[in-house]
Amino acid sequence: MRMLDYLVRNACLPGENTLVDLAVADGKIAEIAQSIAGDGPSFDAAGQLISCGFVESHIHLDKACILDRAKNETGTLQGAISAVANAKSGFTEDDIYARGARVIEKAITEGTNAVRTHVEIDPGIGLAGFNAIKRLKADYAWAMDIEICVFPQEGLFNYPGTEELLREALDNGADLLGGCPYMDTDPNGQILRLFEMAREYDVDLDFHLDFDLDASWRHLDEVAKQSIAFGWQGRVMIGHVTKLSVLPKSDLEDTIAIMRDAGIGLTVLPATDLFLTGRDHDHSVPCGVAPAHKLAAHGVCCTIATNNVLNPFTPYGDCSLSRMANLYANVSQLATEAELENCFAMVSDAPAKLLGRSNKIAVGEAASFIVLPAQSRAQVVSEISRPIWGMKDGRVTFEHPAAKLIRP
Ligand SMILES: [Zn+2]
């Protein structure tokens, strides 16, 4: 009997009818076949779906789990920003590390094996958040790949010293730059400076953008303009963009064309967008969730992500991306197999591509995958399937034993 590092038996590949076994050797998929003979540790998927892990394209680990010390009194975006800004003065590197670790561990058990995390940098917090996330990145590499996006949450031009700290972070391992022009006294200036720095450091950009429901103004066009001017098409994401949710059909189509031409992708953060927007309405509250599926249908890179966990921006959170995909589908009134499948793609294929990861289950690829109690990707979204088992680079990282009925 041949000795295998690991064997996954009876797995259902998306869109395939016959079950397969997957042999793992040296952290990679060595063989996929209907019945593989071999000895070694194994997991019986029992006919359930095998998939690459979920990819979280936008999460704030540094300000997660702070509801005990920061309350959003108004429920608005401004209320959340000021509550966190106040609490931030009490953050220490070890405190950020501990809260971040709690979120990462939860995300691992929900089937996520890669994240892009946004980290606040300014003279108040200094590099404490960045240093804590760097430690988390090293300590959890066995289960989670972490991409660090540093950004000026409290503004760039209105907060002297911030740019120098962003540069220090980029010199010391930050992977990309984020932005938040609506917080700056000079929004277009911030956008331009961030593009200049992105070119200097050869990094991608990921903006928090257009986070309200007022369609009379926006920063999207300036980001699109600079994306083309700098040749940064395909390297720019914008998150929230709740203004897109109030555009009539023809305006939305024009905007989609602008984003496609500028190579800009969209990240929707349904939990936060639903919680914070429309607070000035006392009835018929608008949902404020950008219609990502309509943009994706026209070739725009679209992802669905968690954003915040248990803080003034989003006082909920289980780090489950199947739940987030379901939330988006529900709010967006999506129901067909194809529509739900597209929602799954927005928490797997699209964010994987964004983070430069392969998302294929094939011989030679990394043995990094999860098993979900479902037979299709659409079913995962409709039922909020929770992964029962996961592996990264050939090593088992978590297991959720299936629930068991105890009959009389
Ligand atoms: Zn965010």
Boltz pocket constraint, residues with backbone or C-beta under 6 A from the ligand:
constraints:
  - pocket:
      binder: B
      contacts: [[A, 58], [A, 60], [A, 118], [A, 208], [A, 239], [A, 307]]
      max_distance: 6.0
